[in-house]
């Protein structure tokens, strides 16, 4: 079966932008680098912004696949969290991550071209991360809470790193978070039946 031309074109754009940088290129420059015309990019993606949102979506997909690989390769959930942070904190990913947050801001303002990004930026991650926590033994409700906390905290740490460059402090913060997010939930001791009856009669 022939490859989807839109997908194939996006693949070429992603490859070019990974080599040359992200937000600094015009649509014509991206088209030239991907071996196509700017009209073809407009036809498939609507605008330069729409194309960049799709590029970010593809990179996010690659990160989810990487997390899945890490999760299946280790029995230590804290180590999975550490390894994933080390991957995200790689300086080579910083240009793509800056673009991610740039598109995120546009999505907050309901830009129409950012709609696919807005629809997936949370939803595409919650399922796989929830499944990871379920495999670690958490029930569905706890897995859901931890998945959202993990997503929000990791993005917050990454944004801090991109702004401050304080790698030492943020690596330590990520280490602390890895221990917290994978720790068992606190055990609640039920009130003994006899004590419960005593309290009610008091």
GUZA-598407 format. One record per residue (C-alpha): residue in three letters; residue number from 1; x, y, z. Coordinates in steps of 0.1 Angstrom, whole numbers, plus 5000, padded with zeros to 4 digits. Last residue first. Layout:
N
<site><r>ALA</r><k>NUM</k><xx>X</xx><yy>Y</yy><zz>Z</zz></site>
...
END
This chain:
202
<site><r>UNK</r><k>202</k><xx>4803</xx><yy>5086</yy><zz>5734</zz></site>
<site><r>UNK</r><k>201</k><xx>4782</xx><yy>5058</yy><zz>5718</zz></site>
<site><r>UNK</r><k>200</k><xx>4795</xx><yy>5065</yy><zz>5683</zz></site>
<site><r>UNK</r><k>199</k><xx>4831</xx><yy>5065</yy><zz>5695</zz></site>
<site><r>UNK</r><k>198</k><xx>4827</xx><yy>5032</yy><zz>5714</zz></site>
<site><r>UNK</r><k>197</k><xx>4811</xx><yy>5016</yy><zz>5683</zz></site>
<site><r>UNK</r><k>196</k><xx>4840</xx><yy>5027</yy><zz>5662</zz></site>
<site><r>UNK</r><k>195</k><xx>4865</xx><yy>5015</yy><zz>5687</zz></site>
<site><r>UNK</r><k>194</k><xx>4849</xx><yy>4980</yy><zz>5687</zz></site>
<site><r>UNK</r><k>193</k><xx>4849</xx><yy>4979</yy><zz>5648</zz></site>
<site><r>UNK</r><k>192</k><xx>4886</xx><yy>4989</yy><zz>5646</zz></site>
<site><r>UNK</r><k>191</k><xx>4891</xx><yy>5021</yy><zz>5627</zz></site>
<site><r>UNK</r><k>190</k><xx>4907</xx><yy>5014</yy><zz>5594</zz></site>
<site><r>UNK</r><k>189</k><xx>4943</xx><yy>5022</yy><zz>5590</zz></site>
<site><r>UNK</r><k>188</k><xx>4949</xx><yy>5042</yy><zz>5558</zz></site>
<site><r>UNK</r><k>187</k><xx>4980</xx><yy>5030</yy><zz>5540</zz></site>
<site><r>UNK</r><k>186</k><xx>4997</xx><yy>5059</yy><zz>5521</zz></site>
<site><r>UNK</r><k>185</k><xx>4999</xx><yy>5053</yy><zz>5483</zz></site>
<site><r>UNK</r><k>184</k><xx>5030</xx><yy>5034</yy><zz>5472</zz></site>
<site><r>UNK</r><k>183</k><xx>5060</xx><yy>5055</yy><zz>5460</zz></site>
<site><r>UNK</r><k>182</k><xx>5063</xx><yy>5060</yy><zz>5422</zz></site>
<site><r>UNK</r><k>181</k><xx>5054</xx><yy>5097</yy><zz>5421</zz></site>
<site><r>UNK</r><k>180</k><xx>5075</xx><yy>5105</yy><zz>5452</zz></site>
<site><r>UNK</r><k>179</k><xx>5107</xx><yy>5088</yy><zz>5443</zz></site>
<site><r>UNK</r><k>178</k><xx>5107</xx><yy>5101</yy><zz>5407</zz></site>
<site><r>UNK</r><k>177</k><xx>5098</xx><yy>5136</yy><zz>5420</zz></site>
<site><r>UNK</r><k>176</k><xx>5129</xx><yy>5136</yy><zz>5442</zz></site>
<site><r>UNK</r><k>175</k><xx>5151</xx><yy>5126</yy><zz>5413</zz></site>
<site><r>UNK</r><k>174</k><xx>5134</xx><yy>5153</yy><zz>5391</zz></site>
<site><r>UNK</r><k>173</k><xx>5142</xx><yy>5179</yy><zz>5417</zz></site>
<site><r>UNK</r><k>172</k><xx>5178</xx><yy>5168</yy><zz>5419</zz></site>
<site><r>UNK</r><k>171</k><xx>5181</xx><yy>5170</yy><zz>5381</zz></site>
<site><r>UNK</r><k>170</k><xx>5164</xx><yy>5204</yy><zz>5384</zz></site>
<site><r>UNK</r><k>169</k><xx>5190</xx><yy>5217</yy><zz>5408</zz></site>
<site><r>UNK</r><k>168</k><xx>5220</xx><yy>5205</yy><zz>5388</zz></site>
<site><r>UNK</r><k>167</k><xx>5205</xx><yy>5215</yy><zz>5354</zz></site>
<site><r>UNK</r><k>166</k><xx>5198</xx><yy>5252</yy><zz>5362</zz></site>
<site><r>UNK</r><k>165</k><xx>5194</xx><yy>5262</yy><zz>5326</zz></site>
<site><r>UNK</r><k>164</k><xx>5169</xx><yy>5288</yy><zz>5338</zz></site>
<site><r>UNK</r><k>163</k><xx>5143</xx><yy>5291</yy><zz>5311</zz></site>
<site><r>UNK</r><k>162</k><xx>5146</xx><yy>5257</yy><zz>5294</zz></site>
<site><r>UNK</r><k>161</k><xx>5151</xx><yy>5240</yy><zz>5328</zz></site>
<site><r>UNK</r><k>160</k><xx>5121</xx><yy>5256</yy><zz>5343</zz></site>
<site><r>UNK</r><k>159</k><xx>5100</xx><yy>5245</yy><zz>5313</zz></site>
<site><r>UNK</r><k>158</k><xx>5113</xx><yy>5210</yy><zz>5317</zz></site>
<site><r>UNK</r><k>157</k><xx>5104</xx><yy>5209</yy><zz>5354</zz></site>
<site><r>UNK</r><k>156</k><xx>5069</xx><yy>5221</yy><zz>5347</zz></site>
<site><r>UNK</r><k>155</k><xx>5065</xx><yy>5196</yy><zz>5319</zz></site>
<site><r>UNK</r><k>154</k><xx>5075</xx><yy>5168</yy><zz>5342</zz></site>
<site><r>UNK</r><k>153</k><xx>5052</xx><yy>5181</yy><zz>5370</zz></site>
<site><r>UNK</r><k>152</k><xx>5021</xx><yy>5183</yy><zz>5347</zz></site>
<site><r>UNK</r><k>151</k><xx>5026</xx><yy>5149</yy><zz>5331</zz></site>
<site><r>UNK</r><k>150</k><xx>5034</xx><yy>5132</yy><zz>5364</zz></site>
<site><r>UNK</r><k>149</k><xx>5005</xx><yy>5148</yy><zz>5382</zz></site>
<site><r>UNK</r><k>148</k><xx>4981</xx><yy>5137</yy><zz>5354</zz></site>
<site><r>UNK</r><k>147</k><xx>4994</xx><yy>5102</yy><zz>5354</zz></site>
<site><r>UNK</r><k>146</k><xx>4994</xx><yy>5100</yy><zz>5392</zz></site>
<site><r>UNK</r><k>145</k><xx>4957</xx><yy>5109</yy><zz>5393</zz></site>
<site><r>UNK</r><k>144</k><xx>4947</xx><yy>5084</yy><zz>5366</zz></site>
<site><r>UNK</r><k>143</k><xx>4968</xx><yy>5056</yy><zz>5382</zz></site>
<site><r>UNK</r><k>142</k><xx>4951</xx><yy>5063</yy><zz>5416</zz></site>
<site><r>UNK</r><k>141</k><xx>4917</xx><yy>5059</yy><zz>5400</zz></site>
<site><r>UNK</r><k>140</k><xx>4926</xx><yy>5028</yy><zz>5380</zz></site>
<site><r>UNK</r><k>139</k><xx>4942</xx><yy>5010</yy><zz>5409</zz></site>
<site><r>UNK</r><k>138</k><xx>4980</xx><yy>5011</yy><zz>5413</zz></site>
<site><r>UNK</r><k>137</k><xx>5000</xx><yy>4979</yy><zz>5409</zz></site>
<site><r>UNK</r><k>136</k><xx>5030</xx><yy>4991</yy><zz>5388</zz></site>
<site><r>UNK</r><k>135</k><xx>5012</xx><yy>4978</yy><zz>5357</zz></site>
<site><r>UNK</r><k>134</k><xx>4984</xx><yy>5002</yy><zz>5366</zz></site>
<site><r>UNK</r><k>133</k><xx>5009</xx><yy>5030</yy><zz>5367</zz></site>
<site><r>UNK</r><k>132</k><xx>5022</xx><yy>5023</yy><zz>5332</zz></site>
<site><r>UNK</r><k>131</k><xx>4987</xx><yy>5020</yy><zz>5319</zz></site>
<site><r>UNK</r><k>130</k><xx>4979</xx><yy>5055</yy><zz>5333</zz></site>
<site><r>UNK</r><k>129</k><xx>5010</xx><yy>5068</yy><zz>5314</zz></site>
<site><r>UNK</r><k>128</k><xx>4998</xx><yy>5053</yy><zz>5281</zz></site>
<site><r>UNK</r><k>127</k><xx>4963</xx><yy>5066</yy><zz>5285</zz></site>
<site><r>UNK</r><k>126</k><xx>4972</xx><yy>5101</yy><zz>5298</zz></site>
<site><r>UNK</r><k>125</k><xx>4996</xx><yy>5110</yy><zz>5271</zz></site>
<site><r>UNK</r><k>124</k><xx>4974</xx><yy>5113</yy><zz>5240</zz></site>
<site><r>UNK</r><k>123</k><xx>4947</xx><yy>5131</yy><zz>5261</zz></site>
<site><r>UNK</r><k>122</k><xx>4970</xx><yy>5159</yy><zz>5274</zz></site>
<site><r>UNK</r><k>121</k><xx>4986</xx><yy>5174</yy><zz>5243</zz></site>
<site><r>UNK</r><k>120</k><xx>4962</xx><yy>5156</yy><zz>5219</zz></site>
<site><r>UNK</r><k>119</k><xx>4932</xx><yy>5179</yy><zz>5215</zz></site>
<site><r>UNK</r><k>118</k><xx>4952</xx><yy>5211</yy><zz>5220</zz></site>
<site><r>UNK</r><k>117</k><xx>4977</xx><yy>5200</yy><zz>5193</zz></site>
<site><r>UNK</r><k>116</k><xx>4949</xx><yy>5192</yy><zz>5168</zz></site>
<site><r>UNK</r><k>115</k><xx>4933</xx><yy>5226</yy><zz>5176</zz></site>
<site><r>UNK</r><k>114</k><xx>4965</xx><yy>5246</yy><zz>5172</zz></site>
<site><r>UNK</r><k>113</k><xx>4955</xx><yy>5259</yy><zz>5137</zz></site>
<site><r>UNK</r><k>112</k><xx>4923</xx><yy>5274</yy><zz>5152</zz></site>
<site><r>UNK</r><k>111</k><xx>4942</xx><yy>5294</yy><zz>5178</zz></site>
<site><r>UNK</r><k>110</k><xx>4923</xx><yy>5289</yy><zz>5211</zz></site>
<site><r>UNK</r><k>109</k><xx>4945</xx><yy>5312</yy><zz>5232</zz></site>
<site><r>UNK</r><k>108</k><xx>4958</xx><yy>5283</yy><zz>5253</zz></site>
<site><r>UNK</r><k>107</k><xx>4967</xx><yy>5265</yy><zz>5221</zz></site>
<site><r>UNK</r><k>106</k><xx>4989</xx><yy>5295</yy><zz>5211</zz></site>
<site><r>UNK</r><k>105</k><xx>5007</xx><yy>5291</yy><zz>5245</zz></site>
<site><r>UNK</r><k>104</k><xx>5012</xx><yy>5253</yy><zz>5239</zz></site>
<site><r>UNK</r><k>103</k><xx>5026</xx><yy>5260</yy><zz>5204</zz></site>
<site><r>UNK</r><k>102</k><xx>5054</xx><yy>5281</yy><zz>5220</zz></site>
<site><r>UNK</r><k>101</k><xx>5058</xx><yy>5254</yy><zz>5247</zz></site>
<site><r>UNK</r><k>100</k><xx>5064</xx><yy>5227</yy><zz>5220</zz></site>
<site><r>UNK</r><k>99</k><xx>5087</xx><yy>5250</yy><zz>5200</zz></site>
<site><r>UNK</r><k>98</k><xx>5109</xx><yy>5254</yy><zz>5231</zz></site>
<site><r>UNK</r><k>97</k><xx>5109</xx><yy>5216</yy><zz>5234</zz></site>
<site><r>UNK</r><k>96</k><xx>5120</xx><yy>5212</yy><zz>5198</zz></site>
<site><r>UNK</r><k>95</k><xx>5149</xx><yy>5236</yy><zz>5203</zz></site>
<site><r>UNK</r><k>94</k><xx>5158</xx><yy>5219</yy><zz>5236</zz></site>
<site><r>UNK</r><k>93</k><xx>5160</xx><yy>5183</yy><zz>5223</zz></site>
<site><r>UNK</r><k>92</k><xx>5198</xx><yy>5185</yy><zz>5217</zz></site>
<site><r>UNK</r><k>91</k><xx>5202</xx><yy>5198</yy><zz>5253</zz></site>
<site><r>UNK</r><k>90</k><xx>5191</xx><yy>5164</yy><zz>5267</zz></site>
<site><r>UNK</r><k>89</k><xx>5168</xx><yy>5172</yy><zz>5295</zz></site>
<site><r>UNK</r><k>88</k><xx>5139</xx><yy>5151</yy><zz>5280</zz></site>
<site><r>UNK</r><k>87</k><xx>5161</xx><yy>5120</yy><zz>5278</zz></site>
<site><r>UNK</r><k>86</k><xx>5175</xx><yy>5124</yy><zz>5313</zz></site>
<site><r>UNK</r><k>85</k><xx>5139</xx><yy>5129</yy><zz>5326</zz></site>
<site><r>UNK</r><k>84</k><xx>5128</xx><yy>5096</yy><zz>5309</zz></site>
<site><r>UNK</r><k>83</k><xx>5157</xx><yy>5078</yy><zz>5325</zz></site>
<site><r>UNK</r><k>82</k><xx>5149</xx><yy>5091</yy><zz>5359</zz></site>
<site><r>UNK</r><k>81</k><xx>5112</xx><yy>5082</yy><zz>5356</zz></site>
<site><r>UNK</r><k>80</k><xx>5121</xx><yy>5047</yy><zz>5344</zz></site>
<site><r>UNK</r><k>79</k><xx>5145</xx><yy>5044</yy><zz>5373</zz></site>
<site><r>UNK</r><k>78</k><xx>5117</xx><yy>5053</yy><zz>5397</zz></site>
<site><r>UNK</r><k>77</k><xx>5095</xx><yy>5026</yy><zz>5381</zz></site>
<site><r>UNK</r><k>76</k><xx>5121</xx><yy>4998</yy><zz>5386</zz></site>
<site><r>UNK</r><k>75</k><xx>5112</xx><yy>4967</yy><zz>5366</zz></site>
<site><r>UNK</r><k>74</k><xx>5130</xx><yy>4981</yy><zz>5335</zz></site>
<site><r>UNK</r><k>73</k><xx>5129</xx><yy>4976</yy><zz>5298</zz></site>
<site><r>UNK</r><k>72</k><xx>5091</xx><yy>4977</yy><zz>5293</zz></site>
<site><r>UNK</r><k>71</k><xx>5089</xx><yy>5011</yy><zz>5308</zz></site>
<site><r>UNK</r><k>70</k><xx>5118</xx><yy>5025</yy><zz>5289</zz></site>
<site><r>UNK</r><k>69</k><xx>5103</xx><yy>5014</yy><zz>5256</zz></site>
<site><r>UNK</r><k>68</k><xx>5070</xx><yy>5029</yy><zz>5265</zz></site>
<site><r>UNK</r><k>67</k><xx>5086</xx><yy>5061</yy><zz>5274</zz></site>
<site><r>UNK</r><k>66</k><xx>5104</xx><yy>5062</yy><zz>5241</zz></site>
<site><r>UNK</r><k>65</k><xx>5072</xx><yy>5056</yy><zz>5222</zz></site>
<site><r>UNK</r><k>64</k><xx>5056</xx><yy>5085</yy><zz>5241</zz></site>
<site><r>UNK</r><k>63</k><xx>5086</xx><yy>5107</yy><zz>5232</zz></site>
<site><r>UNK</r><k>62</k><xx>5082</xx><yy>5098</yy><zz>5195</zz></site>
<site><r>UNK</r><k>61</k><xx>5045</xx><yy>5107</yy><zz>5196</zz></site>
<site><r>UNK</r><k>60</k><xx>5055</xx><yy>5141</yy><zz>5211</zz></site>
<site><r>UNK</r><k>59</k><xx>5079</xx><yy>5146</yy><zz>5182</zz></site>
<site><r>UNK</r><k>58</k><xx>5050</xx><yy>5139</yy><zz>5158</zz></site>
<site><r>UNK</r><k>57</k><xx>5027</xx><yy>5164</yy><zz>5176</zz></site>
<site><r>UNK</r><k>56</k><xx>5055</xx><yy>5190</yy><zz>5175</zz></site>
<site><r>UNK</r><k>55</k><xx>5057</xx><yy>5186</yy><zz>5138</zz></site>
<site><r>UNK</r><k>54</k><xx>5019</xx><yy>5189</yy><zz>5134</zz></site>
<site><r>UNK</r><k>53</k><xx>5020</xx><yy>5221</yy><zz>5154</zz></site>
<site><r>UNK</r><k>52</k><xx>5048</xx><yy>5233</yy><zz>5132</zz></site>
<site><r>UNK</r><k>51</k><xx>5027</xx><yy>5226</yy><zz>5101</zz></site>
<site><r>UNK</r><k>50</k><xx>4997</xx><yy>5245</yy><zz>5114</zz></site>
<site><r>UNK</r><k>49</k><xx>5019</xx><yy>5274</yy><zz>5123</zz></site>
<site><r>UNK</r><k>48</k><xx>5034</xx><yy>5275</yy><zz>5087</zz></site>
<site><r>UNK</r><k>47</k><xx>4998</xx><yy>5275</yy><zz>5074</zz></site>
<site><r>UNK</r><k>46</k><xx>4971</xx><yy>5252</yy><zz>5061</zz></site>
<site><r>UNK</r><k>45</k><xx>4988</xx><yy>5219</yy><zz>5067</zz></site>
<site><r>UNK</r><k>44</k><xx>4984</xx><yy>5198</yy><zz>5035</zz></site>
<site><r>UNK</r><k>43</k><xx>4976</xx><yy>5225</yy><zz>5010</zz></site>
<site><r>UNK</r><k>42</k><xx>4999</xx><yy>5250</yy><zz>5026</zz></site>
<site><r>UNK</r><k>41</k><xx>5028</xx><yy>5226</yy><zz>5026</zz></site>
<site><r>UNK</r><k>40</k><xx>5021</xx><yy>5219</yy><zz>4989</zz></site>
<site><r>UNK</r><k>39</k><xx>5021</xx><yy>5256</yy><zz>4982</zz></site>
<site><r>UNK</r><k>38</k><xx>5054</xx><yy>5260</yy><zz>5000</zz></site>
<site><r>UNK</r><k>37</k><xx>5069</xx><yy>5236</yy><zz>4975</zz></site>
<site><r>UNK</r><k>36</k><xx>5087</xx><yy>5203</yy><zz>4982</zz></site>
<site><r>UNK</r><k>35</k><xx>5121</xx><yy>5189</yy><zz>4989</zz></site>
<site><r>UNK</r><k>34</k><xx>5119</xx><yy>5190</yy><zz>5027</zz></site>
<site><r>UNK</r><k>33</k><xx>5146</xx><yy>5217</yy><zz>5030</zz></site>
<site><r>UNK</r><k>32</k><xx>5130</xx><yy>5237</yy><zz>5002</zz></site>
<site><r>UNK</r><k>31</k><xx>5096</xx><yy>5235</yy><zz>5019</zz></site>
<site><r>UNK</r><k>30</k><xx>5111</xx><yy>5245</yy><zz>5053</zz></site>
<site><r>UNK</r><k>29</k><xx>5127</xx><yy>5275</yy><zz>5037</zz></site>
<site><r>UNK</r><k>28</k><xx>5095</xx><yy>5285</yy><zz>5020</zz></site>
<site><r>UNK</r><k>27</k><xx>5076</xx><yy>5282</yy><zz>5053</zz></site>
<site><r>UNK</r><k>26</k><xx>5101</xx><yy>5304</yy><zz>5070</zz></site>
<site><r>UNK</r><k>25</k><xx>5127</xx><yy>5289</yy><zz>5093</zz></site>
<site><r>UNK</r><k>24</k><xx>5136</xx><yy>5301</yy><zz>5128</zz></site>
<site><r>UNK</r><k>23</k><xx>5110</xx><yy>5280</yy><zz>5147</zz></site>
<site><r>UNK</r><k>22</k><xx>5127</xx><yy>5247</yy><zz>5144</zz></site>
<site><r>UNK</r><k>21</k><xx>5164</xx><yy>5240</yy><zz>5140</zz></site>
<site><r>UNK</r><k>20</k><xx>5184</xx><yy>5227</yy><zz>5110</zz></site>
<site><r>UNK</r><k>19</k><xx>5188</xx><yy>5190</yy><zz>5116</zz></site>
<site><r>UNK</r><k>18</k><xx>5156</xx><yy>5183</yy><zz>5135</zz></site>
<site><r>UNK</r><k>17</k><xx>5138</xx><yy>5207</yy><zz>5111</zz></site>
<site><r>UNK</r><k>16</k><xx>5148</xx><yy>5187</yy><zz>5081</zz></site>
<site><r>UNK</r><k>15</k><xx>5138</xx><yy>5153</yy><zz>5095</zz></site>
<site><r>UNK</r><k>14</k><xx>5104</xx><yy>5167</yy><zz>5108</zz></site>
<site><r>UNK</r><k>13</k><xx>5097</xx><yy>5182</yy><zz>5074</zz></site>
<site><r>UNK</r><k>12</k><xx>5105</xx><yy>5149</yy><zz>5056</zz></site>
<site><r>UNK</r><k>11</k><xx>5082</xx><yy>5130</yy><zz>5079</zz></site>
<site><r>UNK</r><k>10</k><xx>5055</xx><yy>5155</yy><zz>5074</zz></site>
<site><r>UNK</r><k>9</k><xx>5057</xx><yy>5150</yy><zz>5037</zz></site>
<site><r>UNK</r><k>8</k><xx>5054</xx><yy>5112</yy><zz>5041</zz></site>
<site><r>UNK</r><k>7</k><xx>5024</xx><yy>5116</yy><zz>5064</zz></site>
<site><r>UNK</r><k>6</k><xx>5007</xx><yy>5139</yy><zz>5039</zz></site>
<site><r>UNK</r><k>5</k><xx>5015</xx><yy>5116</yy><zz>5010</zz></site>
<site><r>UNK</r><k>4</k><xx>5000</xx><yy>5086</yy><zz>5028</zz></site>
<site><r>UNK</r><k>3</k><xx>5023</xx><yy>5057</yy><zz>5019</zz></site>
<site><r>UNK</r><k>2</k><xx>5013</xx><yy>5035</yy><zz>4991</zz></site>
<site><r>UNK</r><k>1</k><xx>5000</xx><yy>5000</yy><zz>5000</zz></site>
END
